[in-house]
Structures are given as structure tokens and as C-alpha cells.
Amino acid sequence: MKKGIINKIALATLLLMLAVLALGASGVGAQQDGAKNGQVQLVGSDLGLKGKLGEAIAKAPLGTGKGQIDPDAPRGAFGIPGAPKINYLVAILWAVWVGWIFSTVGAFGGIMAGVGHMTVYGLGDFVKPFKKTAPQFNKLLTDSIRTSNQWLVGLSSLLSTINYLKAKRLAWPLGLALGLGSIVGAVAIPALTGGKVSFSQYQGWFGLFVFVVGGVLLYETTPRGQASKKAAKEAAKAFEQSIKEKKDEASQGITVTQWSLTNIKFSFFGVEFQFNPIWAFVGGVVIAAISAFLGVGGGFLYVPYLTSIVGLPMFVVAGTSAMAVLVSMMTSITTYITVAGAAMDWGMIGVELIGVFIGSMIGPRTQKYIPDIWLKRLFVVLALYVGLGYFSKGFFGKAWVPM
């Protein structure tokens, strides 16, 4: 299949995913709320919590059951009475994993951060019942979870960008083109969907997107999928050989050889790659829009874009994806907090950032010792498992796999 045809198919796929995103943002896939309760007593106070979070709590039902707020209960995440209490040891260990996986694969940091916030810390089970009793509170906490995920990816992408740039394993012109495009999507989606997406809806679409991308990458690990990646395999093989022989990696790293408005060329370990910066910009817009909706970095979409469309080896993909994600995260986090009014638990975020820092420093140093094909397989296994679990739990109310 010619590269031009592949590019058109990929663009059509991205546009299709953007259309699906629009359906998700408009409410498709959301389970219907139950009948409205009769007269219920509301909290009637912001309980000292500022901004939109305090306003939403004041309108939540008073009580000790699920989907109710008990002002006398111990305060947990986000300072909310009755919310799960975050175990900081678990949080820092999980964040080390988040930092390592993102800095190693160039993706899945935001998704793993989401797994931590929704499942490991128990925020998902706490938020979900409020869909029927206090819809606005449910949606606001969903925005807070989305933004919290992105804080972790933001730091990891910053550290990964610096580390891979130093090692000359970052195709920075491509990362910059994707990043500039991502600003558009990262501003538009938080502004349009903030306070409008329920947790169940978010969880279901989160799983569906991840599962589909995992299926695409699974195909790439097959002999037929690998056959179309000749240049990437040659570059990966040369890089792996240099590691075995303990040669100077940076001397054969990314080198830009040609600049133009429609075509940029660069080489990595003697193999030449090229891309159209205009199409990279468009790709950045679409990918950032989808990732901002899901509250992730977008690496799970940047990785297949960089491996399938541009044909890069995974040793270059991780750093390039990190650079694009960094620009997107800075924009998206700012928009969620300032426009959508997402609340932050700064104690939880601070502890997690320490773990992310540790994991992100380890990832680039261990990645070069893991074969290219196994990095992809790790991505595939995680994508299929997490995607299926959250898709079923969000849309059908019960996970089809243990989680």
C-alpha cells in the first residue's frame, strides 16, 4: 500500500474518531438518569470549598448514603466530606509507574493516571452515584479527574522531552508541528465540554478509544503489519546494535537534513524519514481534541500516528510524543482550571508529581534495553485490557474484566 493511501486512511480514521468525540460530548452513550427524587434536603453550604466545587456541593443532597454528602464525615480527596482518603504511599508508587510507562513508551501515562484516580484511589465509585442525585457535582468531579490525570502527564512529558532531546532521540520539528496543532484542540474541548460530561459517559468513551487504538497497534505487531515498517525496523536494529557495542548514541541521533513548508526530512542512525508539517499540525488538532476530552496526554494516539503514518521506530517515538503532549497538557490544564472551573487536590497532585519525577527519570534510561517490538506489545496489552474494562463499566455498569 502506498504511503499516500495510508496517510488518507489515517486522516479519515482521525476524523471519524473526532466525530465520535462530538457524539460523546453531546451526550451519546450516557445512561439515562433515574426519576428525579421528591423533596430532598440539600447541603445548603459550600462547606468552605471555593469555586464551582463549593457551589455544586451546596446543591447536593444531604445524607450518609451513596450519592449524598455528610458534612460531618472525614474529609477526603478534594477536601470533600466522605470522599476516599488518598493513601500517599500508594499514590507515589502508582505515580512512579505512570512516569515510567509514559517516558518508556511515549504514551499511556494519562491512561494509567486515570486508572489510578478512578479505580486504585476509589474516586470513580465515589463520583458515579452522584450522577442521579447531583448531576452537576458529578460532572464537575469528572472534570477534576480529567485535569488531575493531565498534571501527571504534563510533568512526565516535560522531563521526557528534556532527556530524549539530550540523547538526540527526539524528532523535534515533528513534535513541534504536532504541539502547535494541539493548542487548538486543547483549548476548544475543555471550553466546550467542561461541566457537561457525566462520569459514566466519560469512563465509557475513555475505554472505547483506548481499546480501538490497542487493536490498531496489535495489527502492527503481526508479520503483515511489520512488513510495512522497513525503515523503522532498520533504524531500530541499528540503534539496538549500537547499544550492544556501547557506541556513542548521540552522534548518530536525530539530524534534520531538509526544511520546507510541506516537507521536512531527518535521519536517525543512517535511516532517513520525512513528514509534511501541515498534516502534522492537523493531526495535532484532532489528537489533542480527543485527548482533552478523555483527560489524558494523547500519547496513546500520538504513538500509532508516529509509528504508522511517519513510520518512526519506538526509540524515537517516545520523545517526539512527549514533546507534543507537553504543549497540549500546558494548554488543556490551564483551560480546564480557568474556564471549566475544575477543582484540584494539590496535596494529592504534589505527592504524585514526586513519583512521576522518579519514574520519568528512570524510563529513558531503561527504554533502550527493551526491544522495539516488546515496547509495542506492552502498549497493546495495556490498551486492550484497560479499554475493555472501562468501556464495559462506563456503558454497561459492570467491568467485563477484573479491575
C-alpha positions, -999 to +999 in steps of 0.1 A: +000+000+000+014+034-010+022+059+017-002+085+003-031+060+006-020+051+041-020+088+050-055+093+037-068+063+056-052+075+088-066+110+083-101+096+077-097+075+109-087+105+130-117+125+116-140+096+124-127+095+159-133+132+162-169+127+150-173+100+177-159+125+202-185+150+192-212+124+199-197+117+233-196+154+242-232+158+232-244+131+255-245+099+233-236+069+254-247+084+287-270+062+308-303+080+315-308+095+349-334+079+371-366+096+380-360+128+400-363+124+437-391+141+456-384+169+480-349+163+494-328+182+519-297+198+503-264+205+520-271+242+516-235+253+522-202+252+503-185+237+534-156+260+529-148+248+494-144+276+470-154+280+433-177+258+414-170+228+436-184+246+466-214+257+446-221+221+435-218+207+470-243+232+483-268+218+458-260+181+466-284+161+488-277+158+525-273+123+540-250+094+547-258+072+517-242+069+483-248+100+462-252+121+493-229+145+513-224+141+550-208+173+563-197+155+595-178+128+576-140+129+575-127+149+545-111+130+517-099+139+482-105+175+471-115+183+507-149+167+502-166+151+533-169+113+527-147+112+497-120+085+496-089+093+517-058+092+494-031+069+507+000+089+498+023+059+498+001+042+472-002+075+453+036+080+450+042+043+440+015+045+413+029+078+400+063+062+396+046+036+373+028+064+355+061+083+349+079+051+338+053+039+313+049+073+297+086+080+294+093+045+281+065+041+255+056+078+249+020+070+258-003+056+284+008+079+312-026+097+313-045+065+309-026+049+338-031+081+358-068+078+351-068+041+362-052+053+394-076+081+401-108+062+391-100+027+403-069+025+426-079+055+447-116+048+445-127+081+431-148+065+404-170+046+428-175+077+449-184+100+420-207+077+400-238+077+423-240+115+422-250+112+385-286+107+396-286+128+428-263+157+420-255+158+382-235+190+383-214+178+412-208+145+392-197+164+361-175+188+380-156+160+397-153+143+363-135+174+351-113+174+382-103+138+375-096+146+338-074+176+349-056+156+376-046+130+351-031+156+329-009+171+357+009+138+360+014+135+322+025+172+320+055+167+343+064+134+328+063+148+292+085+178+303+112+155+318+110+130+289+113+158+263+145+171+280+160+136+284+153+125+248+164+158+234+197+155+251+201+119+237+191+131+202+162+107+201+135+133+197+123+144+162+117+179+175+104+195+142+077+169+141+070+172+178+067+210+174+043+208+145+021+184+164+023+205+195+013+237+177-017+220+163-026+206+197-031+240+211-063+244+191-079+212+203-067+216+239-084+250+242-116+241+224-126+209+241-123+219+278-142+251+270-170+232+251-174+202+274-164+214+308-192+207+333-212+188+307-198+152+307-210+127+333-186+103+349-202+071+333-201+087+299-165+098+303-155+063+315-172+045+286-157+067+259-124+066+276-124+028+274-136+027+238-109+050+224-082+031+242-095-003+231-096+007+194-061+021+194-049-011+211-064-031+182-046-010+156-013-015+174-019-052+178-021-054+140+012-036+137+029-064+158+019-090+133+042-101+104+019-083+079+019-051+099+057-052+105+063-057+067+053-021+061+078-007+086+110-015+068+127+019+075+117+019+112+130-016+117+163-008+101+168+023+123+157+003+154+181-025+146+210-001+141+202+016+174+199-017+193+233-028+178+249+004+189+237-002+225+252-037+225+285-023+212+283+006+236+289+032+209+281+070+212+243+071+206+240+109+202+265+110+173+240+091+151+209+105+166+182+128+151+197+152+125+175+175+104+186+173+067+159+193+049+134+221+057+104+233+037+068+242+043+055+209+030+083+185+037+109+181+065+135+153+064+157+140+092+179+110+098+183+086+127+211+060+127+216+064+090+180+060+080+160+089+065+125+099+075+102+127+062+068+143+071+045+171+059+044+197+088+009+209+076-006+174+080+012+170+113-004+203+125-039+189+115-031+156+133-022+176+164-055+194+164-075+162+162-054+142+187-054+170+213-092+174+210-097+137+217-071+135+245-085+167+262-120+151+262-106+119+278-084+138+302-052+122+291-020+133+274-028+118+239+003+097+237-019+066+230-029+084+197+005+101+190+023+067+192+002+050+165+004+082+144+041+084+146+047+046+141+020+041+114+020+073+094+055+086+098+070+052+103+093+060+132+109+034+154+098+033+191+132+046+202+123+080+186+085+079+191+086+082+229+105+115+230+086+130+200+053+121+215+063+136+248+071+170+232+037+171+215+020+161+247+038+187+268+024+216+247-011+201+248-011+195+285+000+230+294-029+244+273-055+219+284-048+221+322-050+259+321-083+258+302-099+233+325-090+252+356-097+287+344-127+281+321-143+249+333-136+256+370-121+221+377-111+217+413-077+204+423-064+184+453-030+200+455-018+176+482-025+146+461-011+162+429+021+172+448+028+137+461+020+122+426+044+146+409+072+133+431+065+098+419+062+109+383+096+126+385+112+094+397+096+073+371+103+097+343+140+098+351+142+060+350+122+054+318+146+069+292+175+051+308+158+017+307+139+020+274+170+015+252+175-020+267+139-032+258+135-044+222+113-022+199+087-050+193+082-056+231+076-019+237+047-022+213+034-054+228+034-038+262+013-009+249-011-033+232-017-055+263-024-025+284-046-008+258-069-038+252-073-047+289-079-012+302-101-002+272-124-032+275-127-028+313-137+009+312-158+006+281-180-021+298-180-004+332-190+030+318-217+020+293-230-012+309-224-006+346-201-036+351-165-043+340-161-074+318-125-079+331-112-077+367-103-042+376 
